[in-house]
Amino acid sequence: MRAFRWIAGVSLAACAASSAGAETLREALVRAYASNPQLTGERANLRATDEGVPLARASGLPQLSADGSYSENVLNTTNNSIAQPRRTATAGVNLAVPLYSGGAVRNSVRAAERRVQAGRANLRSVEANVFTQVVAAYNDALRDEAIVRLNQQNVRVLEVNLQASRDRFEVGDLTRTDVAQSEARLASAQAQLRSAEAQLITSRENYVEVTGAAPGTLAPPPELPNLPGDPQGAVTVAVDNNPALQAAQRESDAAGFDVRVARASRLPRVSAVSGGSYSTVLNSIPDINGIRISADGASVTAGLQLSVPLFQGGGPAAQVRQAQAVESSAIERVTQVERGVVSDVRSAFAAWRSSLGVIQSSEVQVAANRLSLEGVRAENSVGTRTILDILNAEQELLNSQVQLVSARRDAYVAGFALLAAMGRAEAQDLGLDGGALYDPTANYSRVRNRIWDWDSDPAPKPVASTTVGTPAQTPVVTRELEPELRKDVNPYGITDGGDAANRRGGDAATRPVDTNRANPDS
């Protein structure tokens, strides 16, 4: 079974967040599927491609035309014994039925049908690309929210550290250099926070662009299913299912039929023709000696028409060579796309596996840096570590935490990109049950056999939603950090308010870890 319907099976965390009003990844994908302009525009392109089949069939269907004329003889200087009519009118009907066109019509229809198939594959490819953009934007917003939270947490810790350094400077336990180091590190952290907030705004605006709505509170994404165990297995699946590769193959097939169409221009054409005409002078000939003269009459003809091209100045040969060159280009295009698919699959697989390794290492690094920070604080309390050592340990912990949340984002996006390259990240694969899925065959079935010349569709109207009215995004974060990313934002036991003596006092449980254990008041 090709469809995985993995989005429906969200994780327990995602379900819990959803019940609290958070938006899920599936909901974001459903909204993008319904209103993303890339998708709606590609659907319109496919409908235009569908019309290529009735256009090709029209060349092999009967052609019926009517003509007529009316004229007035305003001046006639001839000296005929028979009076000339003052006015004449004619009307005629002509019917031509193509019987043989050298295979041009048949091959034109086949080429158009292959291009319809290519258009459907292109639509699948655009779907997968849009969904990949949504997944990336969703995870970018989650990552940057966490990074903003981490930086806010770091700023609060450094603010407490700076206050403690100033208090100890007042009693002579630290030098002005120690205070300056704390001030510089706090200023750097505040700058990093501003940059992280700007990046969060950018990620949220990207989310609005691809989904059509602001992100709000986002639930954790569900796990990705059925990821391949080795790159070669992924390549095998991708070569069979990648929509971009299938589109290139269908375009190559269509180019081959175009060569046959070009060759048909050198062959005879046979048509059955029939025509009828009626001519009248509208009683405009004067009577001669009381005798009325009538020149009205009708005629009907039927027969066969044969056209045999003998010499066309080399035009047909040039058309054949041109079509062959286009076919050759289309064949090479298939190889080019195949190479790109193989490269994308292997690169996505490597990025996914690498990110998994980074996640594992980062988790160890975060735990080690947290323990290191606690140790540095304790060693500072006995005078073997400096304030700068604490500041560096704080920064290392922050860096490892940022690396961890970034690696989680990278792994998820790379895993989804891998599924997309394998042709397994389209609407039917994801089980998007937010409404009826778009049927690319419905319009083709509707227009394929239409032959009425005055048929048309309603005037086009926008389908994709506009984002002009969406409020500008802000860096406000309401989602809390995961427990493993949190740290004590008041490591020195300092409470708001109170004098320096109170902030420096307290028992061992609340005493700042960077005080001198032999002199707790310092």
C-alpha positions as CSV (number, residue, x, y, z in Angstrom):
1,M,0.0,0.0,0.0
2,R,1.6,3.2,-1.1
3,A,-0.2,5.7,1.2
4,F,1.3,6.0,4.7
5,R,-1.3,8.4,6.3
6,W,1.4,9.2,8.9
7,I,0.0,12.7,9.7
8,A,-3.2,11.2,11.1
9,G,-1.2,9.2,13.6
10,V,0.2,12.1,15.5
11,S,2.3,11.5,18.6
12,L,0.8,11.7,22.1
13,A,2.6,15.0,22.7
14,A,1.1,16.5,19.5
15,C,-2.4,15.3,20.5
16,A,-2.0,16.8,24.0
17,A,-0.9,20.1,22.5
18,S,-3.7,20.0,20.0
19,S,-6.3,19.5,22.7
20,A,-4.9,22.6,24.3
21,G,-5.6,24.6,21.2
22,A,-2.2,24.2,19.5
23,E,-2.0,23.9,15.7
24,T,-0.7,20.6,14.4
25,L,1.5,19.9,11.3
26,R,-1.4,18.1,9.6
27,E,-3.6,21.2,10.0
28,A,-0.9,23.3,8.4
29,L,-0.5,20.9,5.5
30,V,-4.3,20.8,5.0
31,R,-4.4,24.6,4.8
32,A,-1.5,24.8,2.4
33,Y,-3.0,22.1,0.2
34,A,-6.2,24.1,-0.1
35,S,-4.8,27.6,-0.5
36,N,-1.1,27.7,-1.4
37,P,-0.7,29.7,-4.7
38,Q,2.0,27.4,-6.0
39,L,-0.4,24.5,-5.8
40,T,-3.5,26.3,-7.1
41,G,-1.4,27.8,-10.0
42,E,0.0,24.4,-11.0
43,R,-3.5,22.9,-11.0
44,A,-4.5,25.7,-13.4
45,N,-1.5,24.9,-15.5
46,L,-2.6,21.2,-15.6
47,R,-6.1,22.3,-16.8
48,A,-4.4,24.3,-19.6
49,T,-2.4,21.2,-20.5
50,D,-5.6,19.1,-20.6
51,E,-6.9,21.2,-23.4
52,G,-4.0,20.1,-25.6
53,V,-5.9,16.8,-26.3
54,P,-9.1,18.3,-27.7
55,L,-6.9,20.8,-29.6
56,A,-5.1,17.9,-31.3
57,R,-8.3,15.9,-31.9
58,A,-9.9,18.9,-33.6
59,S,-7.5,18.6,-36.5
60,G,-9.0,15.2,-37.3
61,L,-12.7,16.1,-37.0
62,P,-15.0,17.5,-39.7
63,Q,-14.7,21.2,-40.5
64,L,-18.0,22.9,-41.4
65,S,-18.0,26.5,-42.6
66,A,-20.5,28.9,-44.2
67,D,-19.9,31.9,-46.3
68,G,-22.0,34.6,-47.9
69,S,-21.8,37.8,-49.9
70,Y,-24.0,40.7,-51.0
71,S,-23.1,43.3,-53.6
72,E,-24.6,46.4,-55.3
73,N,-23.8,47.3,-58.9
74,V,-23.6,51.1,-58.4
75,L,-22.1,51.7,-61.9
76,N,-22.3,49.5,-65.1
77,T,-21.3,51.0,-68.4
78,T,-21.4,47.8,-70.4
79,N,-23.7,47.8,-73.4
80,N,-25.2,44.3,-73.2
81,S,-28.5,43.3,-74.8
82,I,-29.4,41.6,-71.5
83,A,-29.8,43.9,-68.5
84,Q,-27.4,43.4,-65.7
85,P,-28.7,42.8,-62.1
86,R,-28.5,45.8,-59.8
87,R,-27.6,43.5,-56.8
88,T,-26.6,40.0,-56.1
89,A,-26.4,37.8,-53.0
90,T,-24.7,34.4,-52.5
91,A,-24.6,31.9,-49.6
92,G,-22.7,28.6,-49.3
93,V,-21.9,25.8,-47.0
94,N,-18.6,23.7,-47.1
95,L,-17.9,20.5,-45.3
96,A,-14.4,18.9,-45.2
97,V,-13.8,15.5,-43.5
98,P,-10.2,14.5,-43.0
99,L,-9.7,10.9,-44.1
100,Y,-5.9,10.5,-44.1
101,S,-3.3,12.9,-42.8
102,G,-0.2,10.8,-42.6
103,G,-0.6,10.0,-38.9
104,A,-0.3,13.7,-37.9
105,V,-3.6,13.8,-35.9
106,R,-3.1,10.4,-34.2
107,N,0.5,11.3,-33.1
108,S,-0.5,14.8,-32.0
109,V,-3.2,13.3,-29.8
110,R,-0.7,10.8,-28.3
111,A,1.8,13.6,-27.7
112,A,-0.8,15.7,-26.0
113,E,-1.9,12.8,-23.8
114,R,1.8,12.2,-22.7
115,R,2.0,15.9,-21.8
116,V,-1.1,15.6,-19.7
117,Q,0.5,12.7,-17.9
118,A,3.6,14.8,-17.5
119,G,1.5,17.7,-16.1
120,R,0.0,15.4,-13.5
121,A,3.4,14.3,-12.4
122,N,4.5,17.9,-12.2
123,L,1.5,18.6,-10.0
124,R,2.6,15.8,-7.7
125,S,6.1,17.2,-7.6
126,V,4.8,20.7,-6.7
127,E,2.7,19.1,-4.0
128,A,5.7,17.4,-2.5
129,N,7.8,20.6,-2.8
130,V,5.1,22.7,-1.1
131,F,4.6,20.2,1.7
132,T,8.4,20.2,2.2
133,Q,8.3,23.9,2.5
134,V,5.5,23.7,5.0
135,V,7.4,21.1,7.1
136,A,10.5,23.3,7.0
137,A,8.6,26.4,8.0
138,Y,6.8,24.6,10.7
139,N,10.0,23.2,12.2
140,D,11.9,26.5,11.7
141,A,9.3,28.3,13.8
142,L,9.5,25.6,16.5
143,R,13.3,25.7,16.5
144,D,13.5,29.5,16.6
145,E,10.9,29.7,19.4
146,A,13.1,27.4,21.4
147,I,16.3,29.4,20.6
148,V,14.5,32.6,21.7
149,R,13.5,30.9,24.9
150,L,17.1,29.6,25.5
151,N,18.5,33.1,24.9
152,Q,15.9,34.7,27.2
153,Q,16.9,32.1,29.8
154,N,20.5,32.9,29.3
155,V,20.0,36.7,29.6
156,R,18.2,36.2,32.9
157,V,21.0,34.0,34.2
158,L,23.6,36.5,33.2
159,E,21.6,39.4,34.7
160,V,21.6,37.5,38.1
161,N,25.3,36.8,37.6
162,L,26.1,40.5,36.9
163,Q,24.2,41.5,40.0
164,A,26.1,39.0,42.1
165,S,29.4,40.2,40.7
166,R,28.5,43.8,41.5
167,D,27.6,42.9,45.0
168,R,30.9,41.0,45.5
169,F,32.7,44.0,44.0
170,E,31.2,46.2,46.6
171,V,32.6,44.2,49.4
172,G,36.0,43.8,47.7
173,D,35.7,40.1,46.9
174,L,35.9,40.7,43.1
175,T,37.7,43.2,40.9
176,R,36.3,45.7,38.4
177,T,37.6,43.3,35.7
178,D,35.2,40.6,36.9
179,V,32.3,43.0,36.8
180,A,33.3,44.2,33.3
181,Q,33.4,40.6,32.1
182,S,29.9,40.0,33.4
183,E,28.7,43.2,31.8
184,A,30.2,42.3,28.4
185,R,28.8,38.8,28.4
186,L,25.3,40.1,29.3
187,A,25.5,42.7,26.5
188,S,26.5,39.9,24.1
189,A,23.7,37.7,25.3
190,Q,21.2,40.5,24.8
191,A,22.4,41.1,21.3
192,Q,22.1,37.3,20.6
193,L,18.6,37.5,21.9
194,R,17.7,40.3,19.5
195,S,19.1,38.4,16.6
196,A,17.2,35.2,17.7
197,E,14.0,37.3,17.9
198,A,14.5,38.7,14.4
199,Q,15.1,35.2,13.0
200,L,11.9,34.0,14.8
201,I,9.9,36.7,13.1
202,T,11.4,35.7,9.7
203,S,10.5,32.1,10.3
204,R,7.0,33.0,11.3
205,E,6.6,35.2,8.2
206,N,7.8,32.3,6.0
207,Y,5.2,30.1,7.7
208,V,2.5,32.7,6.8
209,E,3.8,32.7,3.2
210,V,3.5,29.0,2.7
211,T,0.4,28.2,4.8
212,G,-1.6,31.5,4.5
213,A,-2.0,32.0,8.2
214,A,0.0,32.9,11.3
215,P,1.5,30.0,13.2
216,G,0.2,30.6,16.7
217,T,1.2,27.9,19.2
218,L,2.6,24.9,17.3
219,A,2.4,21.3,18.5
220,P,5.4,19.0,18.2
221,P,5.4,17.2,14.8
222,P,4.7,13.5,14.6
223,E,7.4,11.0,13.9
224,L,8.2,10.2,10.3
225,P,7.4,6.6,9.3
226,N,9.0,4.1,7.0
227,L,12.2,5.9,6.4
228,P,14.7,3.8,4.5
229,G,17.5,1.9,6.1
230,D,20.1,2.5,3.4
231,P,20.6,5.1,0.6
232,Q,20.5,2.5,-2.2
233,G,17.1,1.3,-1.2
234,A,15.9,4.9,-1.1
235,V,17.3,5.5,-4.6
236,T,15.5,2.4,-6.0
237,V,12.2,3.6,-4.7
238,A,12.8,7.2,-5.9
239,V,13.7,6.1,-9.5
240,D,10.3,4.3,-9.6
241,N,8.2,6.9,-7.9
242,N,9.8,10.4,-8.1
243,P,7.2,12.6,-9.8
244,A,9.8,15.0,-11.4
245,L,11.5,12.0,-13.1
246,Q,8.2,10.6,-14.3
247,A,7.3,14.0,-15.7
248,A,10.6,14.2,-17.6
249,Q,10.0,10.6,-19.0
250,R,6.5,11.6,-20.2
251,E,7.8,14.7,-21.9
252,S,10.4,12.6,-23.7
253,D,7.7,10.3,-24.9
254,A,5.7,13.3,-26.2
255,A,8.8,14.6,-28.0
256,G,9.1,11.3,-29.8
257,F,5.5,11.6,-31.1
258,D,6.2,15.2,-32.2
259,V,8.9,13.7,-34.6
260,R,6.2,11.6,-36.2
261,V,3.9,14.6,-36.5
262,A,6.7,16.5,-38.3
263,R,7.3,13.6,-40.7
264,A,3.6,13.5,-41.6
265,S,3.9,17.0,-43.3
266,R,5.7,15.2,-46.2
267,L,2.9,12.7,-46.8
268,P,-0.3,13.0,-48.9
269,R,-3.6,14.1,-47.3
270,V,-7.0,13.0,-48.3
271,S,-10.3,14.6,-47.3
272,A,-13.9,14.1,-48.2
273,V,-15.4,17.5,-49.3
274,S,-18.9,18.6,-49.9
275,G,-20.4,22.0,-50.6
276,G,-23.6,23.7,-51.5
277,S,-24.2,27.3,-52.7
278,Y,-27.2,29.4,-53.6
279,S,-27.1,32.7,-55.6
280,T,-29.8,35.2,-56.1
281,V,-30.1,38.6,-57.8
282,L,-33.0,39.6,-55.5
283,N,-35.3,40.3,-58.5
284,S,-33.0,43.2,-59.5
285,I,-32.9,42.5,-63.3
286,P,-35.5,44.7,-65.1
287,D,-38.1,43.1,-67.2
288,I,-37.4,43.0,-71.0
289,N,-40.5,43.4,-73.2
290,G,-42.6,42.2,-70.2
291,I,-40.5,39.1,-69.7
292,R,-39.0,38.6,-66.2
293,I,-35.5,37.2,-66.3
294,S,-34.3,35.2,-63.3
295,A,-30.6,34.4,-62.6
296,D,-31.2,32.6,-59.2
297,G,-29.7,29.2,-58.8
298,A,-28.3,26.6,-56.4
299,S,-25.6,24.0,-56.6
300,V,-24.3,21.0,-54.6
301,T,-20.9,19.3,-54.9
302,A,-19.3,16.3,-53.3
303,G,-16.1,14.5,-53.8
304,L,-12.6,13.6,-52.6
305,Q,-9.7,16.0,-52.3
306,L,-6.1,14.8,-52.5
307,S,-3.1,16.9,-51.6
308,V,0.3,15.5,-52.4
309,P,3.3,17.7,-51.3
310,L,6.0,17.6,-54.0
311,F,8.4,20.4,-52.9
312,Q,8.1,22.7,-49.9
313,G,11.4,24.4,-49.9
314,G,13.0,22.0,-47.3
315,G,10.5,23.1,-44.6
316,P,9.3,19.6,-43.6
317,A,12.9,18.3,-43.4
318,A,13.8,21.2,-41.1
319,Q,10.8,20.5,-38.9
320,V,11.7,16.8,-38.6
321,R,15.3,17.7,-37.7
322,Q,14.1,20.3,-35.2
323,A,11.7,17.8,-33.6
324,Q,14.5,15.2,-33.4
325,A,16.8,17.7,-31.7
326,V,14.0,18.5,-29.2
327,E,13.5,14.8,-28.6
328,S,17.2,14.3,-28.0
329,S,17.1,17.2,-25.5
330,A,14.2,15.6,-23.7
331,I,16.0,12.3,-23.5
332,E,19.0,14.0,-21.9
333,R,16.7,15.9,-19.6
334,V,15.5,12.5,-18.3
335,T,19.1,11.6,-17.4
336,Q,19.7,15.0,-15.9
337,V,16.6,14.7,-13.7
338,E,17.5,11.2,-12.7
339,R,20.9,12.3,-11.6
340,G,19.3,15.1,-9.6
341,V,16.9,12.7,-7.9
342,V,19.7,10.2,-7.0
343,S,21.8,13.1,-5.6
344,D,18.8,14.5,-3.7
345,V,18.0,11.2,-2.2
346,R,21.5,10.4,-1.1
347,S,22.1,13.9,0.2
348,A,18.8,13.9,2.1
349,F,19.6,10.5,3.5
350,A,23.1,11.6,4.6
351,A,21.7,14.8,6.1
352,W,19.0,12.9,8.0
353,R,21.5,10.3,9.4
354,S,24.0,13.0,10.2
355,S,21.4,15.0,12.1
356,L,20.4,11.9,14.1
357,G,24.1,11.6,15.1
358,V,24.3,15.3,16.0
359,I,21.1,14.9,18.1
360,Q,22.7,12.0,20.0
361,S,26.0,13.9,20.5
362,S,24.2,17.1,21.4
363,E,22.1,15.4,24.1
364,V,25.3,14.1,25.7
365,Q,26.9,17.5,25.3
366,V,24.0,19.3,26.9
367,A,24.1,16.9,29.9
368,A,27.8,17.2,30.2
369,N,27.8,21.0,29.9
370,R,25.1,21.3,32.5
371,L,27.2,19.1,34.9
372,S,30.3,21.1,34.0
373,L,28.5,24.4,34.8
374,E,27.4,23.1,38.2
375,G,31.0,22.0,38.9
376,V,32.5,25.3,37.8
377,R,30.1,27.2,40.1
378,A,31.0,24.9,43.0
379,E,34.8,25.2,42.3
380,N,34.4,29.0,42.1
381,S,32.9,28.9,45.5
382,V,36.2,27.5,46.9
383,G,38.3,29.9,44.8
384,T,39.6,27.6,42.1
385,R,37.5,29.0,39.3
386,T,36.9,32.6,38.1
387,I,33.8,34.5,37.0
388,L,35.1,34.1,33.5
389,D,35.1,30.3,33.8
390,I,31.4,30.5,34.9
391,L,30.5,32.8,32.0
392,N,32.3,30.4,29.5
393,A,30.5,27.4,31.0
394,E,27.1,29.2,30.6
395,Q,27.9,30.0,27.0
396,E,29.0,26.5,26.2
397,L,25.7,25.1,27.6
398,L,23.7,27.6,25.6
399,N,25.6,26.7,22.4
400,S,25.0,22.9,22.9
401,Q,21.3,23.5,23.6
402,V,20.9,25.6,20.4
403,Q,22.8,22.9,18.5
404,L,20.4,20.3,19.9
405,V,17.2,22.0,18.9
406,S,18.7,22.9,15.5
407,A,19.7,19.3,14.9
408,R,16.2,18.1,15.7
409,R,14.8,20.5,13.2
410,D,17.4,19.4,10.6
411,A,16.7,15.7,11.1
412,Y,13.0,16.1,10.7
413,V,13.2,18.3,7.6
414,A,15.8,16.1,6.0
415,G,13.7,13.0,6.7
416,F,10.7,14.6,5.1
417,A,12.7,15.7,2.1
418,L,13.9,12.2,1.7
419,L,10.3,10.9,1.6
420,A,9.5,13.6,-0.9
421,A,12.4,12.6,-3.1
422,M,11.2,9.0,-2.9
423,G,7.8,10.1,-4.2
424,R,6.1,9.4,-0.8
425,A,5.2,12.9,0.5
426,E,2.1,13.8,-1.5
427,A,-1.4,14.5,-0.4
428,Q,-2.6,10.9,-0.8
429,D,0.4,9.7,1.2
430,L,-0.1,12.1,4.0
431,G,-3.8,11.3,4.5
432,L,-4.9,14.9,4.4
433,D,-8.6,14.5,5.2
434,G,-9.4,18.2,5.6
435,G,-11.6,17.9,2.5
436,A,-11.8,16.2,-0.9
437,L,-8.4,15.8,-2.5
438,Y,-8.0,17.5,-5.9
439,D,-8.6,15.0,-8.7
440,P,-6.3,15.8,-11.7
441,T,-8.3,13.5,-14.0
442,A,-11.7,15.2,-13.5
443,N,-11.0,18.2,-15.7
444,Y,-9.4,16.0,-18.4
445,S,-12.5,13.7,-18.5
446,R,-14.7,16.8,-18.7
447,V,-13.0,18.5,-21.6
448,R,-11.5,15.6,-23.7
449,N,-14.5,15.0,-25.9
450,R,-16.0,18.5,-26.1
451,I,-16.3,19.8,-29.6
452,W,-18.7,22.7,-29.3
453,D,-16.9,25.9,-30.5
454,W,-18.8,28.2,-28.2
455,D,-18.0,26.3,-25.0
456,S,-16.1,28.1,-22.2
457,D,-15.5,28.0,-18.5
458,P,-16.5,30.7,-16.0
459,A,-14.2,33.7,-15.6
460,P,-11.2,32.8,-13.4
461,K,-11.2,33.9,-9.8
462,P,-8.5,33.8,-7.2
463,V,-8.3,30.5,-5.2
464,A,-5.3,31.1,-3.0
465,S,-5.8,33.2,0.1
466,T,-4.1,36.6,0.5
467,T,-1.9,37.3,3.5
468,V,-2.1,41.1,3.3
469,G,-4.5,41.2,6.3
470,T,-2.3,38.9,8.4
471,P,-0.8,40.8,11.3
472,A,2.9,41.3,11.3
473,Q,4.6,38.6,13.3
474,T,6.2,39.3,16.7
475,P,8.9,37.4,18.6
476,V,6.5,36.7,21.5
477,V,6.9,33.1,22.6
478,T,4.3,31.3,24.8
479,R,5.5,27.8,24.4
480,E,7.7,26.5,27.3
481,L,11.0,24.8,26.9
482,E,11.3,21.1,27.3
483,P,12.5,20.1,30.7
484,E,15.8,18.9,29.4
485,L,16.5,22.4,28.0
486,R,15.7,24.3,31.1
487,K,18.1,25.4,33.7
488,D,18.0,27.3,37.0
489,V,17.6,30.9,36.0
490,N,18.4,32.0,39.5
491,P,21.5,30.0,40.3
492,Y,22.6,32.2,43.1
493,G,19.5,32.1,45.2
494,I,18.9,35.8,44.6
495,T,15.4,37.1,45.2
496,D,13.9,40.2,43.8
497,G,14.3,43.2,46.2
498,G,16.3,43.3,49.4
499,D,19.7,44.7,50.0
500,A,23.1,43.3,49.0
501,A,23.6,41.7,52.4
502,N,20.3,39.8,52.1
503,R,21.3,38.7,48.6
504,R,24.7,37.5,49.8
505,G,23.3,35.8,52.9
506,G,21.5,32.6,53.4
507,D,22.4,29.1,54.3
508,A,24.3,26.6,52.2
509,A,21.2,25.8,50.1
510,T,20.7,29.4,49.0
511,R,24.2,30.7,49.2
512,P,25.7,31.8,45.9
513,V,28.0,29.1,44.5
514,D,30.7,31.6,43.7
515,T,31.1,32.9,47.2
516,N,34.1,32.0,49.4
517,R,33.0,29.0,51.4
518,A,35.4,30.0,54.2
519,N,33.8,33.5,54.3
520,P,30.1,33.0,53.2
521,D,29.4,36.7,53.5
522,S,32.0,37.7,50.9
